Amino acid sequence: MQWRRLLTVGFLACIALATRAGAQTAGWNAKSAAGYLDGRMAWWLTWQGSQRDHETSCVSCHTALPYALARPALRTMLVEREASAAESRMLANVVKRVRLWHEVEPFYPDQTRGLPKTSESRGTESVLNALIVATHDAEAGALSDDGRRAFANLWALQFRAGDQKGAWAWLNFHLEPWEANGSPYFGASLAAIAVARAPGGYAAAPEIQPQLTMLRDYLQRGADTVHLLNRAMGLWASSLAPFLKPDQRQAIIDASFAAQHADGGWSVASLGPFKRIDSTAVESRSDGYATGLMLVALQSAGVAKSETHVRSGIAWLTQHQDAATGMWSTSSVNKQRDPATDIGKFFTDAATGYAVLALTHGR
């Protein structure tokens, strides 16, 4: 019996060591990042401003989406056996809205927010839902019935004609970079990532090839003209499936290298012609969101961690995680906001999610 007890103690010690090693790797703390993200997701799910009908909440591009993409990677690093409470609640919320698609109200109905907010809300949500459920299903290795429902909702709303053919109606509150005039390209890139992430060979399914062709054509049409932040999203998508041409991919990589700051980071201000609605200056220093996103796109495109631009970008991220909170900060490009407030943390939520994705890429 003594040897069994020793083996058990040894096994538990190994788990503890692995957890500690995963929690703090190469200069950054995964456990504190997870704590920040979990706390913010828990707040978002109960915040009055995010509440929708049928006891659901809005799925945001700044808080919910980065969380859904990044949290599984942290779970692996931290040797967690199951999803956190916040992650489980977030997924349940998305699945509920997928199942009640024809019963739940859109995020922003025309009747209260004006035309064409119902269409924009449905298009945006269909993409976000499909990506979040596909990400979850990829861990299980099979596309669920909910995943198939989410993609059915997605394809039903894809534009089949006009300038936006292949894309989706997207929320536009003139809030850069996720809800503005150029954001449909951002959304189409997310849709492409969703398809590529879906398990079970979904991207090769014969019944979706016409829709994929329209999506690919749309991404290629805009790849040379949209701002660099959206081009990076297209690069990320095309790294998972051939949505862009090789020369377009290389042009985005070159432009990304050129936009990098001398300190190794990137700033949102350097990725597009963003202007605040209160006319205050957009922060020009390197920030966590831009640096995280560019590194995700570049590494997904096959640029090695040892490459000079990527290596210096990763070094910037490891040096700029807030030791007290676990977050990577980024200032809003919409208006000057107090970073100590919950709304003032929206860009920091995105920064932390994408920084985690960049730092855990390939693990």
C-alpha positions as CSV (number, residue, x, y, z in Angstrom):
1,M,0.0,0.0,0.0
2,Q,2.9,2.3,0.7
3,W,4.1,2.2,-2.9
4,R,0.6,3.1,-4.2
5,R,0.5,6.1,-1.9
6,L,3.9,7.2,-3.1
7,L,2.8,6.8,-6.7
8,T,-0.3,8.9,-6.1
9,V,1.7,11.6,-4.3
10,G,4.2,11.6,-7.2
11,F,1.4,11.8,-9.8
12,L,-0.3,14.7,-8.0
13,A,3.1,16.5,-7.7
14,C,3.6,16.2,-11.5
15,I,0.2,17.6,-12.2
16,A,0.9,20.5,-9.9
17,L,4.3,21.2,-11.5
18,A,2.7,21.0,-15.0
19,T,0.0,23.4,-13.9
20,R,2.5,25.9,-12.5
21,A,4.7,25.6,-15.6
22,G,1.7,26.2,-17.8
23,A,0.5,29.0,-15.7
24,Q,3.6,31.0,-16.2
25,T,5.4,30.3,-19.5
26,A,8.2,32.4,-21.1
27,G,7.5,35.5,-19.1
28,W,3.7,35.7,-19.1
29,N,1.1,34.3,-16.6
30,A,-1.6,32.2,-18.2
31,K,-3.5,31.7,-14.9
32,S,-3.9,35.4,-14.3
33,A,-4.9,35.9,-17.9
34,A,-7.6,33.3,-17.4
35,G,-8.8,35.0,-14.2
36,Y,-9.1,38.3,-16.0
37,L,-11.0,36.8,-18.9
38,D,-13.3,34.7,-16.8
39,G,-14.1,37.7,-14.6
40,R,-14.9,39.9,-17.6
41,M,-17.1,37.2,-19.2
42,A,-19.0,36.7,-16.0
43,W,-19.6,40.5,-15.8
44,W,-20.7,40.7,-19.4
45,L,-23.3,37.9,-19.1
46,T,-25.0,39.8,-16.2
47,W,-24.5,43.4,-17.3
48,Q,-27.8,45.1,-18.0
49,G,-26.5,46.5,-21.3
50,S,-25.9,43.0,-22.8
51,Q,-29.2,41.5,-21.8
52,R,-31.6,40.3,-24.5
53,D,-34.9,38.4,-24.5
54,H,-35.4,34.8,-23.5
55,E,-32.8,35.4,-20.7
56,T,-29.9,35.6,-23.2
57,S,-27.2,38.1,-23.8
58,C,-25.7,39.8,-26.8
59,V,-22.5,38.2,-28.2
60,S,-19.9,41.0,-28.5
61,C,-16.9,41.2,-30.8
62,H,-14.9,42.9,-28.0
63,T,-15.5,40.7,-25.0
64,A,-17.5,37.5,-25.8
65,L,-15.8,36.5,-29.1
66,P,-12.1,36.9,-28.0
67,Y,-13.0,35.0,-24.8
68,A,-14.6,32.1,-26.7
69,L,-11.6,31.8,-29.0
70,A,-8.9,32.2,-26.3
71,R,-10.3,30.4,-23.2
72,P,-9.9,26.9,-24.6
73,A,-6.2,27.5,-25.2
74,L,-5.7,28.6,-21.6
75,R,-7.6,25.5,-20.4
76,T,-5.1,23.3,-22.1
77,M,-2.1,25.2,-20.7
78,L,-3.6,25.2,-17.2
79,V,-4.4,21.5,-17.4
80,E,-8.0,22.2,-16.5
81,R,-10.3,19.2,-16.8
82,E,-13.4,21.1,-17.7
83,A,-14.5,24.6,-18.9
84,S,-14.7,27.4,-16.4
85,A,-18.2,28.4,-15.1
86,A,-18.1,31.6,-17.3
87,E,-17.1,29.6,-20.4
88,S,-19.9,27.1,-19.8
89,R,-22.5,29.9,-19.3
90,M,-21.3,31.8,-22.4
91,L,-21.6,28.7,-24.6
92,A,-25.0,27.8,-23.2
93,N,-26.1,31.3,-24.0
94,V,-25.0,31.0,-27.6
95,V,-26.5,27.5,-28.1
96,K,-29.8,28.7,-26.7
97,R,-30.0,31.5,-29.2
98,V,-29.0,29.1,-32.0
99,R,-31.8,26.7,-31.0
100,L,-34.4,29.6,-30.6
101,W,-33.2,31.4,-33.7
102,H,-36.6,32.0,-35.1
103,E,-38.0,33.0,-31.7
104,V,-35.4,35.3,-30.1
105,E,-35.4,38.9,-31.0
106,P,-32.4,40.3,-32.9
107,F,-29.7,42.0,-30.9
108,Y,-31.0,45.4,-32.1
109,P,-34.5,45.4,-33.6
110,D,-35.6,47.9,-36.3
111,Q,-38.5,48.9,-34.2
112,T,-36.2,50.3,-31.4
113,R,-33.0,51.1,-33.3
114,G,-34.2,51.9,-36.8
115,L,-33.5,50.3,-40.2
116,P,-31.6,48.2,-41.0
117,K,-30.6,47.0,-37.5
118,T,-32.6,43.8,-37.6
119,S,-30.8,42.6,-40.7
120,E,-27.4,43.8,-39.4
121,S,-28.0,42.0,-36.1
122,R,-29.0,38.8,-37.6
123,G,-26.1,38.7,-40.0
124,T,-23.6,39.5,-37.3
125,E,-25.0,37.1,-34.8
126,S,-25.2,34.2,-37.4
127,V,-21.4,34.5,-38.0
128,L,-20.5,34.8,-34.3
129,N,-22.6,31.9,-33.3
130,A,-21.2,29.7,-36.0
131,L,-17.6,30.5,-35.1
132,I,-18.2,30.0,-31.3
133,V,-20.0,26.7,-31.7
134,A,-17.5,25.4,-34.3
135,T,-14.6,26.3,-32.0
136,H,-16.3,24.2,-29.3
137,D,-17.1,21.4,-31.6
138,A,-13.5,21.2,-32.8
139,E,-12.4,20.2,-29.4
140,A,-14.9,17.3,-29.4
141,G,-13.8,16.3,-33.0
142,A,-17.3,16.3,-34.5
143,L,-19.7,18.9,-35.7
144,S,-22.8,18.9,-33.4
145,D,-26.4,19.3,-34.3
146,D,-26.2,22.8,-32.8
147,G,-23.2,23.5,-35.1
148,R,-25.1,22.4,-38.1
149,R,-28.0,24.7,-37.1
150,A,-25.6,27.6,-36.6
151,F,-24.2,27.1,-40.1
152,A,-27.7,26.7,-41.6
153,N,-28.6,30.1,-40.1
154,L,-25.3,31.6,-41.4
155,W,-25.7,30.5,-45.0
156,A,-29.4,31.5,-45.1
157,L,-28.3,35.2,-44.5
158,Q,-25.3,35.3,-46.9
159,F,-25.7,38.0,-49.6
160,R,-26.2,36.4,-53.1
161,A,-26.0,39.6,-55.2
162,G,-24.6,43.1,-55.1
163,D,-21.4,44.6,-53.8
164,Q,-21.6,42.6,-50.7
165,K,-22.2,39.3,-52.5
166,G,-20.6,36.5,-50.4
167,A,-20.6,38.5,-47.1
168,W,-23.2,39.3,-44.4
169,A,-25.1,42.3,-43.2
170,W,-23.0,43.6,-40.3
171,L,-23.8,45.9,-37.4
172,N,-22.7,49.5,-38.1
173,F,-22.9,52.0,-35.3
174,H,-19.8,53.8,-36.7
175,L,-17.7,52.3,-34.0
176,E,-14.3,51.1,-35.2
177,P,-13.1,48.6,-35.9
178,W,-15.9,46.0,-35.4
179,E,-19.1,47.9,-36.1
180,A,-18.2,50.4,-38.8
181,N,-18.4,50.8,-42.6
182,G,-15.6,48.4,-43.4
183,S,-16.7,45.8,-40.8
184,P,-18.5,43.4,-43.2
185,Y,-15.0,42.2,-44.3
186,F,-14.1,41.5,-40.7
187,G,-17.3,39.5,-40.4
188,A,-16.7,37.6,-43.6
189,S,-13.2,36.7,-42.4
190,L,-14.8,35.3,-39.2
191,A,-17.2,33.3,-41.2
192,A,-14.3,31.8,-43.2
193,I,-12.5,31.0,-39.9
194,A,-15.7,29.3,-38.6
195,V,-15.9,27.1,-41.7
196,A,-12.3,26.1,-41.5
197,R,-12.5,25.3,-37.8
198,A,-15.6,23.2,-38.1
199,P,-14.6,19.5,-37.6
200,G,-15.5,16.5,-39.6
201,G,-14.5,17.8,-43.0
202,Y,-17.3,20.3,-43.0
203,A,-15.4,22.7,-45.3
204,A,-15.4,20.0,-48.0
205,A,-19.1,19.3,-47.8
206,P,-20.6,19.5,-51.4
207,E,-23.7,21.4,-50.3
208,I,-21.8,24.4,-49.2
209,Q,-19.3,24.8,-52.0
210,P,-21.4,27.5,-53.9
211,Q,-21.5,29.5,-50.7
212,L,-17.8,29.1,-50.1
213,T,-17.0,30.2,-53.6
214,M,-19.0,33.4,-53.0
215,L,-17.2,33.9,-49.7
216,R,-13.8,33.4,-51.3
217,D,-14.5,35.8,-54.1
218,Y,-15.7,38.4,-51.7
219,L,-12.5,38.1,-49.6
220,Q,-10.3,38.3,-52.6
221,R,-12.1,41.3,-54.0
222,G,-11.4,43.3,-50.9
223,A,-8.0,42.0,-49.8
224,D,-6.1,44.7,-51.6
225,T,-8.2,47.7,-50.5
226,V,-9.5,47.3,-47.0
227,H,-7.5,48.6,-44.1
228,L,-4.7,46.5,-42.6
229,L,-6.6,45.3,-39.5
230,N,-9.2,43.7,-41.8
231,R,-6.6,42.5,-44.2
232,A,-5.0,40.7,-41.2
233,M,-8.3,39.0,-40.5
234,G,-8.4,37.9,-44.1
235,L,-4.8,36.6,-43.8
236,W,-5.8,34.6,-40.7
237,A,-8.8,33.1,-42.6
238,S,-6.8,32.3,-45.7
239,S,-4.2,30.5,-43.6
240,L,-6.8,27.9,-42.6
241,A,-8.2,27.5,-46.1
242,P,-7.3,29.0,-49.5
243,F,-9.5,32.1,-49.4
244,L,-6.9,34.5,-50.7
245,K,-4.4,34.3,-53.6
246,P,-0.7,33.6,-52.7
247,D,0.3,37.1,-53.8
248,Q,-2.4,38.7,-51.7
249,R,-1.2,36.7,-48.6
250,Q,2.4,37.8,-49.1
251,A,1.3,41.5,-49.6
252,I,-0.5,41.4,-46.3
253,I,2.5,39.8,-44.6
254,D,4.8,42.5,-46.0
255,A,2.4,45.3,-45.0
256,S,2.2,43.8,-41.5
257,F,6.0,43.9,-41.1
258,A,6.1,47.5,-42.3
259,A,3.5,48.6,-39.7
260,Q,5.3,47.1,-36.8
261,H,6.8,49.6,-34.3
262,A,10.4,49.7,-33.3
263,D,9.5,48.3,-29.8
264,G,8.2,45.1,-31.5
265,G,4.5,45.9,-31.0
266,W,1.7,47.2,-33.3
267,S,-0.9,49.8,-32.5
268,V,-4.6,49.9,-33.7
269,A,-3.9,53.4,-34.9
270,S,-1.3,52.0,-37.4
271,L,-3.8,49.4,-38.8
272,G,-6.4,51.8,-40.2
273,P,-7.7,55.4,-40.6
274,F,-9.5,55.3,-37.3
275,K,-10.9,58.5,-35.8
276,R,-12.6,59.0,-32.4
277,I,-16.1,60.4,-32.4
278,D,-15.1,62.9,-29.7
279,S,-12.2,64.2,-31.9
280,T,-9.6,63.1,-29.3
281,A,-6.4,61.6,-30.6
282,V,-6.2,57.8,-31.1
283,E,-3.5,56.3,-29.0
284,S,-0.5,55.7,-31.2
285,R,1.6,53.5,-28.9
286,S,1.9,49.8,-29.3
287,D,-1.1,48.0,-27.7
288,G,-2.1,44.5,-26.8
289,Y,-5.0,44.1,-29.3
290,A,-3.1,45.1,-32.4
291,T,0.0,43.2,-31.4
292,G,-2.0,40.1,-30.5
293,L,-4.1,40.1,-33.7
294,M,-1.1,40.7,-36.0
295,L,0.8,37.8,-34.4
296,V,-2.1,35.5,-34.7
297,A,-2.5,36.3,-38.4
298,L,1.3,36.1,-39.1
299,Q,1.8,32.8,-37.2
300,S,-1.3,31.3,-38.8
301,A,0.2,32.2,-42.2
302,G,3.2,30.2,-41.4
303,V,5.7,32.9,-40.2
304,A,7.8,31.1,-37.6
305,K,8.1,32.2,-34.0
306,S,11.9,32.6,-34.6
307,E,11.4,35.1,-37.5
308,T,12.5,38.6,-36.4
309,H,9.2,40.4,-36.5
310,V,7.3,37.6,-34.8
311,R,10.0,37.1,-32.2
312,S,10.0,40.8,-31.3
313,G,6.2,40.9,-31.2
314,I,6.0,38.0,-28.8
315,A,8.7,39.7,-26.7
316,W,6.5,42.8,-26.6
317,L,3.5,40.8,-25.4
318,T,5.4,39.0,-22.7
319,Q,6.7,42.3,-21.4
320,H,3.4,44.1,-21.3
321,Q,1.0,41.8,-19.5
322,D,-0.3,43.7,-16.4
323,A,1.1,41.8,-13.4
324,A,-1.7,42.7,-11.1
325,T,-4.7,41.8,-13.4
326,G,-3.4,39.5,-16.1
327,M,-4.7,41.7,-18.9
328,W,-3.1,43.4,-21.9
329,S,-4.4,47.0,-22.2
330,T,-5.6,48.8,-25.3
331,S,-7.3,52.2,-25.5
332,S,-10.6,52.6,-27.3
333,V,-10.5,54.0,-30.8
334,N,-14.1,55.1,-30.6
335,K,-13.8,57.8,-28.0
336,Q,-11.7,58.6,-25.0
337,R,-12.9,56.3,-22.2
338,D,-11.9,55.8,-18.6
339,P,-9.9,52.5,-18.6
340,A,-11.0,51.8,-15.0
341,T,-14.6,51.4,-16.0
342,D,-16.2,48.3,-17.3
343,I,-17.1,49.8,-20.7
344,G,-13.6,51.3,-20.8
345,K,-12.2,47.8,-20.7
346,F,-13.8,46.6,-23.9
347,F,-10.7,47.0,-26.0
348,T,-8.6,45.5,-23.2
349,D,-10.9,42.4,-23.2
350,A,-10.1,42.0,-26.9
351,A,-6.4,42.7,-26.4
352,T,-6.2,40.0,-23.7
353,G,-8.0,37.4,-25.8
354,Y,-5.9,37.9,-28.9
355,A,-2.7,38.2,-26.9
356,V,-3.4,34.8,-25.4
357,L,-4.2,33.4,-28.9
358,A,-0.8,34.7,-30.1
359,L,1.2,33.4,-27.2
360,T,-0.4,30.0,-27.3
361,H,-0.3,29.5,-31.1
362,G,1.0,26.1,-31.9
363,R,0.9,24.7,-28.4
